[in-house]
Amino acid sequence: MHPIEIINFAKSHPTCDKITYSLFKRHRYFISLEIGKIPRIWFRRPGFHYVSEAQNSEPNQTPIQCLKIIQELFDDSTCILNSKLTNVVFSIDSFCSTDNKNTIDWLKSRSSGTMILACIEGENVEEDLNYFLQEIKITKALAIHVSGLKNLLPGIPRDLEYLEILHGQWITLDILLSFNFAELQMQNLVLTNQDWNMFFQKWMKSECHLKLKSVKAQLNEEGVLENILEGIDFTYINSPKEFSKQEGNVVLLHSGVKIVRNDEVVASIFQLLIEGSLAILMEVHHVQ
Protein backbone atom coordinates (compact mmCIF):
# COMPACT_ATOMS: atom_id res chain seq x y z
CA MET A 1 0.00 0.00 0.00
CA HIS A 2 1.27 3.48 -0.81
CA PRO A 3 0.98 6.21 1.87
CA ILE A 4 -2.34 7.66 0.65
CA GLU A 5 -3.95 4.21 0.66
CA ILE A 6 -2.70 3.63 4.20
CA ILE A 7 -4.07 7.00 5.36
CA ASN A 8 -7.45 6.38 3.73
CA PHE A 9 -7.60 2.88 5.21
CA ALA A 10 -6.80 4.14 8.70
CA LYS A 11 -9.37 6.96 8.46
CA SER A 12 -12.07 4.57 7.30
CA HIS A 13 -11.20 2.08 10.08
CA PRO A 14 -10.90 4.27 13.20
CA THR A 15 -11.05 1.21 15.44
CA CYS A 16 -7.85 -0.32 14.01
CA ASP A 17 -6.02 -2.22 16.70
CA LYS A 18 -2.73 -0.94 18.09
CA ILE A 19 -0.73 -3.62 16.29
CA THR A 20 -2.01 -2.38 12.91
CA TYR A 21 -1.11 1.22 13.77
CA SER A 22 2.35 0.17 14.89
CA LEU A 23 2.88 -1.50 11.49
CA PHE A 24 1.89 1.75 9.77
CA LYS A 25 4.45 3.70 11.81
CA ARG A 26 7.28 1.18 11.55
CA HIS A 27 8.93 2.98 8.61
CA ARG A 28 8.91 6.76 9.06
CA TYR A 29 8.27 8.86 5.97
CA PHE A 30 10.13 12.12 5.44
CA ILE A 31 7.92 14.75 3.87
CA SER A 32 8.72 17.35 1.21
CA LEU A 33 6.08 19.95 0.38
CA GLU A 34 5.69 21.94 -2.81
CA ILE A 35 3.60 25.02 -2.06
CA GLY A 36 2.35 26.87 -5.13
CA LYS A 37 -0.47 26.95 -7.65
CA ILE A 38 -0.53 23.13 -7.69
CA PRO A 39 0.58 22.01 -4.19
CA ARG A 40 2.23 18.61 -3.84
CA ILE A 41 3.34 16.37 -1.01
CA TRP A 42 6.25 13.95 -1.37
CA PHE A 43 6.62 10.89 0.86
CA ARG A 44 10.19 9.61 1.03
CA ARG A 45 12.12 6.92 2.82
CA PRO A 46 15.19 4.92 1.74
CA GLY A 47 14.45 3.24 -1.60
CA PHE A 48 10.95 4.69 -1.91
CA HIS A 49 9.17 7.91 -2.85
CA TYR A 50 5.57 8.77 -3.64
CA VAL A 51 3.99 12.09 -4.65
CA SER A 52 0.41 13.33 -4.44
CA GLU A 53 -0.83 16.65 -5.77
CA ALA A 54 -3.98 18.68 -5.16
CA GLN A 55 -5.53 19.52 -8.52
CA ASN A 56 -8.37 21.98 -9.01
CA SER A 57 -11.29 19.57 -8.71
CA GLU A 58 -13.80 22.41 -9.00
CA PRO A 59 -13.74 25.30 -11.51
CA ASN A 60 -13.58 28.01 -8.84
CA GLN A 61 -11.16 26.26 -6.49
CA THR A 62 -8.29 28.59 -5.56
CA PRO A 63 -4.62 27.63 -4.97
CA ILE A 64 -5.05 28.27 -1.24
CA GLN A 65 -7.99 25.83 -1.16
CA CYS A 66 -5.81 23.26 -2.92
CA LEU A 67 -3.10 23.91 -0.36
CA LYS A 68 -5.52 23.20 2.48
CA ILE A 69 -6.09 19.74 0.97
CA ILE A 70 -2.34 19.05 1.10
CA GLN A 71 -2.11 20.47 4.63
CA GLU A 72 -4.86 18.13 5.81
CA LEU A 73 -3.14 15.21 4.10
CA PHE A 74 0.13 16.12 5.83
CA ASP A 75 -1.57 16.30 9.24
CA ASP A 76 -3.10 12.88 8.64
CA SER A 77 0.29 11.49 7.65
CA THR A 78 1.96 12.72 10.85
CA CYS A 79 -0.77 11.14 12.95
CA ILE A 80 -1.03 7.84 11.09
CA LEU A 81 2.43 7.35 9.57
CA ASN A 82 4.64 9.25 12.03
CA SER A 83 5.88 11.41 9.14
CA LYS A 84 8.36 14.26 9.53
CA LEU A 85 8.48 17.46 7.48
CA THR A 86 12.04 18.16 6.29
CA ASN A 87 11.94 20.07 2.98
CA VAL A 88 9.78 22.73 1.36
CA VAL A 89 9.64 24.41 -2.06
CA PHE A 90 7.57 27.57 -1.68
CA SER A 91 6.43 29.61 -4.70
CA ILE A 92 5.77 32.54 -2.47
CA ASP A 93 4.19 34.76 -5.12
CA SER A 94 1.36 32.27 -5.70
CA PHE A 95 -0.59 33.69 -2.75
CA CYS A 96 -1.36 37.02 -1.13
CA SER A 97 0.81 38.23 1.75
CA THR A 98 -1.78 37.25 4.39
CA ASP A 99 -2.02 33.70 3.03
CA ASN A 100 1.78 33.52 2.92
CA LYS A 101 2.05 34.52 6.57
CA ASN A 102 -0.58 31.96 7.57
CA THR A 103 1.19 29.28 5.53
CA ILE A 104 4.56 30.11 7.10
CA ASP A 105 3.02 29.98 10.57
CA TRP A 106 1.54 26.58 9.68
CA LEU A 107 4.94 25.34 8.44
CA LYS A 108 6.57 26.54 11.64
CA SER A 109 4.03 24.72 13.80
CA ARG A 110 4.43 21.48 11.83
CA SER A 111 8.22 21.50 11.68
CA SER A 112 9.08 22.82 15.16
CA GLY A 113 10.46 25.85 13.32
CA THR A 114 13.29 23.83 11.74
CA MET A 115 13.73 22.70 8.14
CA ILE A 116 16.62 20.83 6.51
CA LEU A 117 16.15 22.34 3.06
CA ALA A 118 14.07 25.15 1.62
CA CYS A 119 13.70 26.60 -1.87
CA ILE A 120 11.86 29.93 -2.11
CA GLU A 121 10.62 31.18 -5.48
CA GLY A 122 8.86 34.38 -6.52
CA GLU A 123 9.11 37.95 -7.71
CA ASN A 124 9.15 41.08 -5.52
CA VAL A 125 8.28 39.17 -2.33
CA GLU A 126 11.03 40.47 -0.07
CA GLU A 127 8.77 41.07 2.93
CA ASP A 128 7.26 37.57 2.84
CA LEU A 129 10.66 35.97 2.22
CA ASN A 130 12.08 37.84 5.18
CA TYR A 131 9.21 36.60 7.38
CA PHE A 132 9.88 33.01 6.26
CA LEU A 133 13.58 33.31 7.12
CA GLN A 134 12.78 34.82 10.51
CA GLU A 135 10.29 32.11 11.45
CA ILE A 136 11.84 28.97 9.91
CA LYS A 137 15.37 27.91 10.80
CA ILE A 138 17.12 26.27 7.84
CA THR A 139 19.78 23.81 8.98
CA LYS A 140 21.44 22.55 5.79
CA ALA A 141 20.51 24.02 2.40
CA LEU A 142 18.74 27.12 1.10
CA ALA A 143 17.89 28.07 -2.48
CA ILE A 144 16.57 31.59 -3.09
CA HIS A 145 15.01 31.92 -6.55
CA VAL A 146 13.49 35.31 -5.76
CA SER A 147 13.96 38.29 -8.05
CA GLY A 148 13.76 41.93 -7.03
CA LEU A 149 15.87 41.73 -3.87
CA LYS A 150 17.96 44.83 -3.23
CA ASN A 151 19.88 43.98 -0.08
CA LEU A 152 21.05 41.07 2.04
CA LEU A 153 18.14 39.89 4.17
CA PRO A 154 19.11 39.59 7.85
CA GLY A 155 17.43 36.19 8.14
CA ILE A 156 19.67 34.45 5.59
CA PRO A 157 21.91 32.06 7.57
CA ARG A 158 25.61 32.59 6.84
CA ASP A 159 26.93 29.11 7.64
CA LEU A 160 24.75 26.53 5.85
CA GLU A 161 26.17 23.64 3.89
CA TYR A 162 24.65 24.93 0.64
CA LEU A 163 23.35 28.26 -0.66
CA GLU A 164 21.94 28.83 -4.13
CA ILE A 165 21.06 32.30 -5.43
CA LEU A 166 19.33 32.61 -8.81
CA HIS A 167 19.06 36.42 -8.94
CA GLY A 168 22.21 37.68 -7.23
CA GLN A 169 22.30 41.32 -8.33
CA TRP A 170 22.27 42.32 -4.64
CA ILE A 171 25.44 40.40 -3.77
CA THR A 172 28.41 42.71 -3.23
CA LEU A 173 32.00 41.72 -2.50
CA ASP A 174 31.48 42.45 1.21
CA ILE A 175 28.40 40.20 1.27
CA LEU A 176 30.27 37.43 -0.57
CA LEU A 177 33.14 37.64 1.91
CA SER A 178 30.70 37.45 4.85
CA PHE A 179 29.34 34.07 3.75
CA ASN A 180 30.71 30.83 5.19
CA PHE A 181 29.00 28.11 3.17
CA ALA A 182 30.48 24.79 2.11
CA GLU A 183 28.87 24.98 -1.34
CA LEU A 184 27.84 28.18 -3.09
CA GLN A 185 26.05 28.57 -6.42
CA MET A 186 25.12 32.01 -7.79
CA GLN A 187 23.74 33.47 -11.01
CA ASN A 188 22.99 36.94 -12.41
CA LEU A 189 25.71 38.65 -10.41
CA VAL A 190 27.13 42.16 -10.73
CA LEU A 191 30.49 41.24 -9.18
CA THR A 192 33.45 42.41 -11.25
CA ASN A 193 36.55 40.43 -12.15
CA GLN A 194 38.41 42.64 -9.66
CA ASP A 195 35.94 41.53 -6.97
CA TRP A 196 36.70 37.89 -7.78
CA ASN A 197 40.42 38.65 -7.69
CA MET A 198 40.02 40.06 -4.19
CA PHE A 199 37.89 37.04 -3.16
CA PHE A 200 40.62 34.61 -4.25
CA GLN A 201 43.29 36.66 -2.47
CA LYS A 202 41.27 36.71 0.76
CA TRP A 203 40.66 32.96 0.52
CA MET A 204 44.37 32.27 -0.01
CA LYS A 205 45.15 34.26 3.16
CA SER A 206 42.52 32.26 5.14
CA GLU A 207 40.53 35.45 5.68
CA CYS A 208 37.22 34.04 4.40
CA HIS A 209 35.31 30.86 3.49
CA LEU A 210 37.41 28.47 5.53
CA LYS A 211 34.97 25.55 5.13
CA LEU A 212 34.35 26.17 1.43
CA LYS A 213 34.16 23.11 -0.82
CA SER A 214 32.92 24.59 -4.09
CA VAL A 215 31.74 27.77 -5.80
CA LYS A 216 29.91 27.91 -9.11
CA ALA A 217 29.09 31.44 -10.25
CA GLN A 218 28.30 33.33 -13.42
CA LEU A 219 30.74 36.09 -14.31
CA ASN A 220 29.49 39.58 -14.99
CA GLU A 221 32.51 40.48 -17.14
CA GLU A 222 34.38 38.72 -19.90
CA GLY A 223 37.94 37.70 -19.23
CA VAL A 224 40.18 34.67 -19.14
CA LEU A 225 41.30 33.19 -15.84
CA GLU A 226 44.76 34.68 -16.23
CA ASN A 227 43.22 38.18 -16.21
CA ILE A 228 40.93 37.45 -13.27
CA LEU A 229 43.88 36.04 -11.30
CA GLU A 230 46.26 38.89 -12.12
CA GLY A 231 48.86 39.22 -9.37
CA ILE A 232 47.96 35.82 -7.84
CA ASP A 233 50.31 32.83 -7.90
CA PHE A 234 48.77 29.86 -9.71
CA THR A 235 49.78 26.77 -11.67
CA TYR A 236 48.07 25.25 -14.69
CA ILE A 237 46.14 21.98 -14.49
CA ASN A 238 47.16 19.61 -17.28
CA SER A 239 44.37 17.04 -17.00
CA PRO A 240 40.74 17.91 -17.92
CA LYS A 241 37.95 17.66 -15.37
CA GLU A 242 34.52 16.09 -15.88
CA PHE A 243 31.62 18.37 -14.98
CA SER A 244 27.95 17.32 -14.87
CA LYS A 245 25.48 19.99 -15.97
CA GLN A 246 21.96 20.28 -14.57
CA GLU A 247 20.46 18.89 -17.77
CA GLY A 248 22.42 15.69 -17.18
CA ASN A 249 25.15 15.82 -19.81
CA VAL A 250 28.81 15.66 -18.86
CA VAL A 251 31.38 18.07 -20.30
CA LEU A 252 35.16 18.15 -20.03
CA LEU A 253 36.67 21.32 -18.58
CA HIS A 254 40.13 22.27 -19.84
CA SER A 255 42.70 24.95 -18.99
CA GLY A 256 42.10 25.04 -15.28
CA VAL A 257 44.44 26.45 -12.67
CA LYS A 258 45.35 25.68 -9.07
CA ILE A 259 45.83 28.14 -6.24
CA VAL A 260 47.14 27.30 -2.76
CA ARG A 261 45.96 28.70 0.57
CA ASN A 262 48.48 29.64 3.27
CA ASP A 263 47.69 26.38 5.10
CA GLU A 264 48.50 24.31 1.97
CA VAL A 265 44.84 23.64 1.05
CA VAL A 266 44.55 23.57 -2.76
CA ALA A 267 41.71 24.86 -4.96
CA SER A 268 41.10 24.16 -8.65
CA ILE A 269 39.47 26.87 -10.77
CA PHE A 270 37.92 26.34 -14.20
CA GLN A 271 35.87 28.45 -16.59
CA LEU A 272 32.70 27.10 -18.20
CA LEU A 273 29.45 28.20 -19.81
CA ILE A 274 26.20 28.18 -17.80
CA GLU A 275 23.12 28.94 -19.89
CA GLY A 276 25.31 30.70 -22.44
CA SER A 277 27.12 32.88 -19.88
CA LEU A 278 30.73 32.59 -18.78
CA ALA A 279 31.13 31.19 -15.27
CA ILE A 280 33.75 29.95 -12.86
CA LEU A 281 33.91 26.69 -10.96
CA MET A 282 36.13 26.56 -7.89
CA GLU A 283 36.64 23.30 -6.02
CA VAL A 284 38.59 23.08 -2.77
CA HIS A 285 40.51 19.91 -1.99
CA HIS A 286 40.49 19.49 1.78
CA VAL A 287 42.88 16.90 3.21
CA GLN A 288 40.96 14.24 5.14
C-alpha positions as CSV (number, residue, x, y, z in Angstrom):
1,M,0.0,0.0,0.0
2,H,1.3,3.5,-0.8
3,P,1.0,6.2,1.9
4,I,-2.3,7.7,0.6
5,E,-3.9,4.2,0.7
6,I,-2.7,3.6,4.2
7,I,-4.1,7.0,5.4
8,N,-7.5,6.4,3.7
9,F,-7.6,2.9,5.2
10,A,-6.8,4.1,8.7
11,K,-9.4,7.0,8.5
12,S,-12.1,4.6,7.3
13,H,-11.2,2.1,10.1
14,P,-10.9,4.3,13.2
15,T,-11.0,1.2,15.4
16,C,-7.8,-0.3,14.0
17,D,-6.0,-2.2,16.7
18,K,-2.7,-0.9,18.1
19,I,-0.7,-3.6,16.3
20,T,-2.0,-2.4,12.9
21,Y,-1.1,1.2,13.8
22,S,2.4,0.2,14.9
23,L,2.9,-1.5,11.5
24,F,1.9,1.8,9.8
25,K,4.5,3.7,11.8
26,R,7.3,1.2,11.6
27,H,8.9,3.0,8.6
28,R,8.9,6.8,9.1
29,Y,8.3,8.9,6.0
30,F,10.1,12.1,5.4
31,I,7.9,14.8,3.9
32,S,8.7,17.3,1.2
33,L,6.1,19.9,0.4
34,E,5.7,21.9,-2.8
35,I,3.6,25.0,-2.1
36,G,2.4,26.9,-5.1
37,K,-0.5,27.0,-7.6
38,I,-0.5,23.1,-7.7
39,P,0.6,22.0,-4.2
40,R,2.2,18.6,-3.8
41,I,3.3,16.4,-1.0
42,W,6.3,13.9,-1.4
43,F,6.6,10.9,0.9
44,R,10.2,9.6,1.0
45,R,12.1,6.9,2.8
46,P,15.2,4.9,1.7
47,G,14.5,3.2,-1.6
48,F,10.9,4.7,-1.9
49,H,9.2,7.9,-2.8
50,Y,5.6,8.8,-3.6
51,V,4.0,12.1,-4.6
52,S,0.4,13.3,-4.4
53,E,-0.8,16.6,-5.8
54,A,-4.0,18.7,-5.2
55,Q,-5.5,19.5,-8.5
56,N,-8.4,22.0,-9.0
57,S,-11.3,19.6,-8.7
58,E,-13.8,22.4,-9.0
59,P,-13.7,25.3,-11.5
60,N,-13.6,28.0,-8.8
61,Q,-11.2,26.3,-6.5
62,T,-8.3,28.6,-5.6
63,P,-4.6,27.6,-5.0
64,I,-5.1,28.3,-1.2
65,Q,-8.0,25.8,-1.2
66,C,-5.8,23.3,-2.9
67,L,-3.1,23.9,-0.4
68,K,-5.5,23.2,2.5
69,I,-6.1,19.7,1.0
70,I,-2.3,19.0,1.1
71,Q,-2.1,20.5,4.6
72,E,-4.9,18.1,5.8
73,L,-3.1,15.2,4.1
74,F,0.1,16.1,5.8
75,D,-1.6,16.3,9.2
76,D,-3.1,12.9,8.6
77,S,0.3,11.5,7.7
78,T,2.0,12.7,10.8
79,C,-0.8,11.1,12.9
80,I,-1.0,7.8,11.1
81,L,2.4,7.4,9.6
82,N,4.6,9.2,12.0
83,S,5.9,11.4,9.1
84,K,8.4,14.3,9.5
85,L,8.5,17.5,7.5
86,T,12.0,18.2,6.3
87,N,11.9,20.1,3.0
88,V,9.8,22.7,1.4
89,V,9.6,24.4,-2.1
90,F,7.6,27.6,-1.7
91,S,6.4,29.6,-4.7
92,I,5.8,32.5,-2.5
93,D,4.2,34.8,-5.1
94,S,1.4,32.3,-5.7
95,F,-0.6,33.7,-2.7
96,C,-1.4,37.0,-1.1
97,S,0.8,38.2,1.7
98,T,-1.8,37.3,4.4
99,D,-2.0,33.7,3.0
100,N,1.8,33.5,2.9
101,K,2.1,34.5,6.6
102,N,-0.6,32.0,7.6
103,T,1.2,29.3,5.5
104,I,4.6,30.1,7.1
105,D,3.0,30.0,10.6
106,W,1.5,26.6,9.7
107,L,4.9,25.3,8.4
108,K,6.6,26.5,11.6
109,S,4.0,24.7,13.8
110,R,4.4,21.5,11.8
111,S,8.2,21.5,11.7
112,S,9.1,22.8,15.2
113,G,10.5,25.8,13.3
114,T,13.3,23.8,11.7
115,M,13.7,22.7,8.1
116,I,16.6,20.8,6.5
117,L,16.1,22.3,3.1
118,A,14.1,25.2,1.6
119,C,13.7,26.6,-1.9
120,I,11.9,29.9,-2.1
121,E,10.6,31.2,-5.5
122,G,8.9,34.4,-6.5
123,E,9.1,38.0,-7.7
124,N,9.2,41.1,-5.5
125,V,8.3,39.2,-2.3
126,E,11.0,40.5,-0.1
127,E,8.8,41.1,2.9
128,D,7.3,37.6,2.8
129,L,10.7,36.0,2.2
130,N,12.1,37.8,5.2
131,Y,9.2,36.6,7.4
132,F,9.9,33.0,6.3
133,L,13.6,33.3,7.1
134,Q,12.8,34.8,10.5
135,E,10.3,32.1,11.5
136,I,11.8,29.0,9.9
137,K,15.4,27.9,10.8
138,I,17.1,26.3,7.8
139,T,19.8,23.8,9.0
140,K,21.4,22.6,5.8
141,A,20.5,24.0,2.4
142,L,18.7,27.1,1.1
143,A,17.9,28.1,-2.5
144,I,16.6,31.6,-3.1
145,H,15.0,31.9,-6.5
146,V,13.5,35.3,-5.8
147,S,14.0,38.3,-8.1
148,G,13.8,41.9,-7.0
149,L,15.9,41.7,-3.9
150,K,18.0,44.8,-3.2
151,N,19.9,44.0,-0.1
152,L,21.1,41.1,2.0
153,L,18.1,39.9,4.2
154,P,19.1,39.6,7.8
155,G,17.4,36.2,8.1
156,I,19.7,34.4,5.6
157,P,21.9,32.1,7.6
158,R,25.6,32.6,6.8
159,D,26.9,29.1,7.6
160,L,24.8,26.5,5.9
161,E,26.2,23.6,3.9
162,Y,24.6,24.9,0.6
163,L,23.4,28.3,-0.7
164,E,21.9,28.8,-4.1
165,I,21.1,32.3,-5.4
166,L,19.3,32.6,-8.8
167,H,19.1,36.4,-8.9
168,G,22.2,37.7,-7.2
169,Q,22.3,41.3,-8.3
170,W,22.3,42.3,-4.6
171,I,25.4,40.4,-3.8
172,T,28.4,42.7,-3.2
173,L,32.0,41.7,-2.5
174,D,31.5,42.4,1.2
175,I,28.4,40.2,1.3
176,L,30.3,37.4,-0.6
177,L,33.1,37.6,1.9
178,S,30.7,37.5,4.8
179,F,29.3,34.1,3.8
180,N,30.7,30.8,5.2
181,F,29.0,28.1,3.2
182,A,30.5,24.8,2.1
183,E,28.9,25.0,-1.3
184,L,27.8,28.2,-3.1
185,Q,26.0,28.6,-6.4
186,M,25.1,32.0,-7.8
187,Q,23.7,33.5,-11.0
188,N,23.0,36.9,-12.4
189,L,25.7,38.7,-10.4
190,V,27.1,42.2,-10.7
191,L,30.5,41.2,-9.2
192,T,33.5,42.4,-11.2
193,N,36.5,40.4,-12.1
194,Q,38.4,42.6,-9.7
195,D,35.9,41.5,-7.0
196,W,36.7,37.9,-7.8
197,N,40.4,38.6,-7.7
198,M,40.0,40.1,-4.2
199,F,37.9,37.0,-3.2
200,F,40.6,34.6,-4.2
201,Q,43.3,36.7,-2.5
202,K,41.3,36.7,0.8
203,W,40.7,33.0,0.5
204,M,44.4,32.3,0.0
205,K,45.2,34.3,3.2
206,S,42.5,32.3,5.1
207,E,40.5,35.4,5.7
208,C,37.2,34.0,4.4
209,H,35.3,30.9,3.5
210,L,37.4,28.5,5.5
211,K,35.0,25.6,5.1
212,L,34.3,26.2,1.4
213,K,34.2,23.1,-0.8
214,S,32.9,24.6,-4.1
215,V,31.7,27.8,-5.8
216,K,29.9,27.9,-9.1
217,A,29.1,31.4,-10.2
218,Q,28.3,33.3,-13.4
219,L,30.7,36.1,-14.3
220,N,29.5,39.6,-15.0
221,E,32.5,40.5,-17.1
222,E,34.4,38.7,-19.9
223,G,37.9,37.7,-19.2
224,V,40.2,34.7,-19.1
225,L,41.3,33.2,-15.8
226,E,44.8,34.7,-16.2
227,N,43.2,38.2,-16.2
228,I,40.9,37.5,-13.3
229,L,43.9,36.0,-11.3
230,E,46.3,38.9,-12.1
231,G,48.9,39.2,-9.4
232,I,48.0,35.8,-7.8
233,D,50.3,32.8,-7.9
234,F,48.8,29.9,-9.7
235,T,49.8,26.8,-11.7
236,Y,48.1,25.2,-14.7
237,I,46.1,22.0,-14.5
238,N,47.2,19.6,-17.3
239,S,44.4,17.0,-17.0
240,P,40.7,17.9,-17.9
241,K,37.9,17.7,-15.4
242,E,34.5,16.1,-15.9
243,F,31.6,18.4,-15.0
244,S,28.0,17.3,-14.9
245,K,25.5,20.0,-16.0
246,Q,22.0,20.3,-14.6
247,E,20.5,18.9,-17.8
248,G,22.4,15.7,-17.2
249,N,25.1,15.8,-19.8
250,V,28.8,15.7,-18.9
251,V,31.4,18.1,-20.3
252,L,35.2,18.2,-20.0
253,L,36.7,21.3,-18.6
254,H,40.1,22.3,-19.8
255,S,42.7,24.9,-19.0
256,G,42.1,25.0,-15.3
257,V,44.4,26.4,-12.7
258,K,45.4,25.7,-9.1
259,I,45.8,28.1,-6.2
260,V,47.1,27.3,-2.8
261,R,46.0,28.7,0.6
262,N,48.5,29.6,3.3
263,D,47.7,26.4,5.1
264,E,48.5,24.3,2.0
265,V,44.8,23.6,1.0
266,V,44.5,23.6,-2.8
267,A,41.7,24.9,-5.0
268,S,41.1,24.2,-8.6
269,I,39.5,26.9,-10.8
270,F,37.9,26.3,-14.2
271,Q,35.9,28.5,-16.6
272,L,32.7,27.1,-18.2
273,L,29.5,28.2,-19.8
274,I,26.2,28.2,-17.8
275,E,23.1,28.9,-19.9
276,G,25.3,30.7,-22.4
277,S,27.1,32.9,-19.9
278,L,30.7,32.6,-18.8
279,A,31.1,31.2,-15.3
280,I,33.8,30.0,-12.9
281,L,33.9,26.7,-11.0
282,M,36.1,26.6,-7.9
283,E,36.6,23.3,-6.0
284,V,38.6,23.1,-2.8
285,H,40.5,19.9,-2.0
286,H,40.5,19.5,1.8
287,V,42.9,16.9,3.2
288,Q,41.0,14.2,5.1
